[in-house]
């Protein structure tokens, strides 16, 4: 685990720590990658491949850090990928991921 309590990788579904490996029809996946460098960002990725269903994904809490949206492929260009240093602050403990899209958050 890193100093913030995150493993190098942790798998999720819409719910944290519940990736749905045992469900062959599961079309969602999330994962968190913890950085082992104190000043580097952790990464949280959410993938929704459900047709026509936007889904709320839980976001892990990290001591002393907040999550910022770096990528949301459901948004129009140039809002879909944010320039380094201009990421959008995320409030709350869930993020609504649109159908057929991917979202990447980074911690700061």
TAURQUI-V469245 format. One line per field, one symbol per residue. ss: DSSP state (A for helix, B for strand, O for the rest). phi: phi as a letter, one per 30 degrees, with the letter a starting at -180 (. if undefined). A space follows every 10 residues. Layout:
ss: ???
phi: ???
This chain:
ss: OOOOOOOOOB BBOOOOOOOO OOOOOOOBBB BBBOOOOOOO OOBBBBBBOO OOOOBBBBOO OOOOOOBBBB BBOOOOOOOO BOOOOOOBBO OOOBBBBOOO BBBBBBBO
phi: .ddcicddab cbcdcdibdi edcdcdbbab accddccecc ddbbcbbccd dibdbdcdcd dbeibbcbdc bbdddddcdd bcdejcecdc cicbbdcdeh bbbbcbcb
